[in-house]
Amino acid sequence: MKVQICIFLFALILSLGCKKSTNLDVLLDGNYTGVLVITNSIRSVPVTRPISILLQDGKFSITPSADINLKPSGGKGNYTFRNGIGYFTDEVVWTADFDWNMILNGEYDIRSSGIDLTLRKRFNTKIALSPATSYATIDYEYILKRSN
């Protein structure tokens, strides 16, 4: 009897101590609103831009900003999602007078709880960086909340 009680208590403690994942294995369709946060390792304050994205059946569209001076304004294309990585392909023709990393295009690490969605741009390093040299880093992260 003591052995059964010990096994029960051990199983109970083990199940209570396990952290359950809040991430989903799917990217839910819907309207998402939030901000694009651009963090530069040289600047102490990140740049934020308001953004609204519709994800529907493997397609995305970004609502153009009300401020016509903000570039990029809008965007649309296709996306796929596999193993926590989103692959976005923008179909809009853009001018060359702004940072193209602000376009939702390329690979993104995805964290989603069903309501909250975070897309963090992935960069492939193509050159060997010397550890003796200091390099500035810039990160692009969409922090969004599902509105429907």
Order of alpha helices (4+ residues) and beta strands (2+ residues): alpha-beta-beta-beta-beta-beta-beta-beta-beta
